[in-house]
Amino acid sequence: MQVVLAQPRGFCAGVVRAIDIVERALEKYGAPVYVRHEIVHNRYVVESLKAKGARFVEELSDVPDGAITIFSAHGVARKVQDEARMRSLPVIDATCPLVSKVHNEGNRYVAQQRKVILIGHAGHPEVEGTMGQINGPVLLVKDEAEVAALDFPADEPLAYVTQTTLSVDDTRSVIEALKKRFNNIIGPDTRDICYATQNRQQAVRKLGEVTDLILVVGAVNSSNSNRLQEIGVEAGVPSYLVADGSELDPRWFEGAKVVGITAGASAPEVLVEHVIDKLRAIVGAVEVSILPGKQENIEFRLPEGLARA
C-alpha cells in the first residue's frame, strides 16, 4: 500500500509556542503550573504536559492564589484577564499571535464606529475569547442562513472578523453573503485567515487528487482537524478523523491502494507515526512518501521572561 503524507501537516507555530511556554514555565518555576483550558486541543499533548506537572482547569477559581497561570493558545475574554489581575495571579499568555491579530482587528473596527460580526462556531474557546476581547457588541454567525437573519439596514456600518481555524471556502461564502446584503461592510481578506489553516486545507485538497482514502490525525474537539476531514469528504474521498492508530478500522482500507495522511495543527508527528505503524499491522508492508507542498518556517517569539529560561 502507498501512504502519502500531506505537506504541511501537524503542529503550527502557534501550537509550538504554546507548548513551549508551558514546558519552559515548568522548567523555570517548577511544578505545578496551572493552564486555563486545554493548552491546545489534543489529548496526547495535554496528557504529556500533565505528566510533567501542568494542571489544567476550566475556571480561574480552580487556580490557587499565587500560582503560575497560563492562558491557552485559543485566547481568553478580557473578563478572565481582569479576574486574574484582581487576584494578582502571575499570568503567562500563550494566545496565538494570529488570534490576537483578530482581537486587534475587531477593536480597530469598533473604533471606527462599526458593529462587528464574527464568523465562527458558538462555544469554541477562540470564539468566546474573541467576543470577550472586542470593546463592543459582537454578533456571531456561522453560515449564510444566519447572515440572512441579521436585522440591520443595508447601509449599516459593519465589519467582520473570522475564527482562525475555519474552512477558507466556508468563510469566503459567508463573507460574500455579507457583502451582498450590506453595502457598508469591511473586513480582512480570506488570506488573513491563519496561514496554517490555509496551508493544511490546500494540502488535503492535493491529497484528494491522488489518494483513495484520507486519514486526518486530530482530536474530535479540534476545529481545524474537523475542517480537514470535511474538506476530504467534499473532495469525494472517504475521509476519517482519528485520534491515533488505535481508532483505525480495517474495513476502511478494503480496496484502497493509496492512503493519504494529514494531521491537524495541534496533533504531534508522533501520532502520525503511530497511525502508520497500525496501518502496517492491518495491511502489511506500506511505502511512505511526502506530497510536495508549502514549507513552513514561521516561528513566534516567546514571552521575554521565558525566552531567557
Backbone hydrogen bonds, N-H to C=O, Kabsch-Sander energy under -0.5 kcal/mol:
donor,donor_aa,acceptor,acceptor_aa,energy
2,Q,257,K,-2.7
3,V,287,E,-3.1
4,V,259,V,-2.7
5,L,3,V,-0.5
5,L,289,S,-3.0
6,A,261,I,-2.7
10,G,263,A,-2.0
11,F,267,A,-0.7
12,C,265,A,-1.2
16,V,12,C,-2.4
17,R,13,A,-2.4
18,A,14,G,-2.0
19,I,15,V,-2.6
20,D,16,V,-2.6
21,I,17,R,-2.2
22,V,18,A,-1.7
23,E,19,I,-2.5
24,R,20,D,-2.9
25,A,21,I,-2.1
26,L,22,V,-2.1
27,E,23,E,-1.9
28,K,24,R,-2.6
29,Y,25,A,-3.0
30,G,25,A,-0.6
30,G,26,L,-1.5
33,V,53,G,-1.0
34,Y,68,I,-2.9
35,V,55,R,-3.1
36,R,34,Y,-0.5
36,R,70,I,-2.8
37,H,35,V,-0.7
37,H,57,V,-4.0
42,N,40,V,-2.0
46,V,42,N,-2.4
47,E,43,R,-3.1
48,S,44,Y,-2.2
49,L,45,V,-2.2
50,K,46,V,-2.3
51,A,47,E,-2.1
52,K,48,S,-0.7
52,K,49,L,-0.5
53,G,49,L,-0.6
53,G,50,K,-1.3
54,A,49,L,-2.5
55,R,33,V,-2.7
57,V,35,V,-2.6
62,D,59,E,-1.6
63,V,60,L,-2.1
67,A,64,P,-1.9
69,T,90,P,-2.8
70,I,34,Y,-3.0
71,F,92,I,-2.0
72,S,36,R,-0.9
73,A,39,I,-1.9
75,G,72,S,-1.5
78,R,132,G,-2.1
80,V,77,A,-0.9
81,Q,77,A,-1.4
82,D,78,R,-2.7
83,E,79,K,-2.1
84,A,80,V,-2.2
85,R,81,Q,-2.2
86,M,82,D,-2.6
87,R,83,E,-1.6
88,S,85,R,-1.0
89,L,84,A,-2.6
91,V,89,L,-0.9
92,I,69,T,-2.9
94,A,71,F,-1.7
94,A,92,I,-0.7
96,C,73,A,-2.4
99,V,96,C,-1.0
100,S,96,C,-2.3
101,K,97,P,-1.6
102,V,98,L,-1.1
103,H,99,V,-1.8
104,N,100,S,-2.3
105,E,101,K,-2.3
106,G,102,V,-2.5
107,N,103,H,-2.1
108,R,104,N,-2.0
109,Y,105,E,-2.0
110,V,106,G,-2.0
111,A,107,N,-2.0
112,Q,108,R,-0.8
112,Q,109,Y,-0.6
113,Q,110,V,-2.0
114,R,109,Y,-1.8
115,K,157,P,-2.2
116,V,137,P,-1.1
117,I,159,A,-2.9
118,L,139,L,-3.2
119,I,117,I,-0.5
119,I,161,V,-2.6
120,G,118,L,-0.7
120,G,141,V,-2.2
122,A,120,G,-0.5
124,H,121,H,-1.7
128,E,124,H,-2.5
129,G,125,P,-2.4
130,T,126,E,-2.6
131,M,127,V,-2.8
132,G,128,E,-1.4
133,Q,129,G,-0.5
133,Q,130,T,-1.2
134,I,130,T,-1.3
136,G,134,I,-2.0
139,L,116,V,-2.4
141,V,118,L,-2.5
147,V,143,D,-1.4
148,A,144,E,-2.2
149,A,145,A,-0.9
150,L,147,V,-1.5
152,F,150,L,-0.9
156,E,153,P,-1.8
158,L,156,E,-0.7
158,L,184,N,-2.5
159,A,115,K,-2.0
160,Y,186,I,-1.9
161,V,117,I,-2.3
163,Q,119,I,-2.8
166,L,163,Q,-1.1
171,T,167,S,-2.4
172,R,168,V,-2.5
173,S,169,D,-1.9
174,V,170,D,-1.7
175,I,171,T,-2.6
176,E,172,R,-2.4
177,A,173,S,-1.8
178,L,174,V,-2.3
179,K,175,I,-2.4
180,K,176,E,-1.7
181,R,177,A,-1.6
182,F,178,L,-2.5
183,N,154,A,-2.4
184,N,154,A,-0.6
186,I,158,L,-1.5
192,D,189,D,-2.4
193,I,190,T,-1.6
198,Q,194,C,-2.1
199,N,195,Y,-2.8
200,R,196,A,-2.3
201,Q,197,T,-2.0
202,Q,198,Q,-2.6
203,A,199,N,-2.0
204,V,200,R,-1.8
205,R,201,Q,-2.0
206,K,202,Q,-1.8
207,L,203,A,-2.2
208,G,204,V,-2.3
209,E,205,R,-0.6
209,E,206,K,-1.0
210,V,206,K,-0.6
210,V,207,L,-1.6
211,T,207,L,-1.2
212,D,258,V,-3.2
213,L,258,V,-1.0
214,I,238,P,-2.6
215,L,260,G,-2.9
216,V,240,Y,-3.2
217,V,215,L,-0.6
217,V,262,T,-2.6
218,G,216,V,-0.6
218,G,242,V,-2.4
219,A,41,H,-0.6
222,S,219,A,-1.7
223,S,221,N,-0.7
226,N,222,S,-2.2
227,R,223,S,-2.1
228,L,224,N,-1.6
229,Q,225,S,-1.9
230,E,226,N,-2.2
231,I,227,R,-2.4
232,G,228,L,-1.9
233,V,229,Q,-1.9
234,E,230,E,-2.6
235,A,231,I,-1.5
236,G,233,V,-2.0
237,V,232,G,-2.0
240,Y,214,I,-2.3
242,V,216,V,-2.8
242,V,240,Y,-0.6
247,E,244,D,-1.5
248,L,245,G,-1.6
252,W,249,D,-2.1
253,F,250,P,-1.1
254,E,251,R,-1.2
256,A,253,F,-1.6
259,V,2,Q,-3.0
260,G,213,L,-3.3
261,I,4,V,-2.5
262,T,215,L,-2.4
264,G,217,V,-2.7
267,A,264,G,-2.0
271,L,268,P,-1.3
272,V,268,P,-0.8
273,E,269,E,-2.3
274,H,270,V,-1.7
275,V,271,L,-2.0
276,I,272,V,-2.2
277,D,273,E,-2.3
278,K,274,H,-2.3
279,L,275,V,-2.3
280,R,276,I,-2.1
281,A,277,D,-1.6
282,I,278,K,-1.2
283,V,279,L,-2.9
284,G,280,R,-2.2
287,E,1,M,-2.7
288,V,286,V,-0.5
289,S,3,V,-2.6
291,L,5,L,-2.8
294,K,7,Q,-0.5
296,E,294,K,-0.5
297,N,295,Q,-0.6
306,L,303,P,-0.9
307,A,303,P,-2.2
308,R,304,E,-1.1
309,A,306,L,-1.2
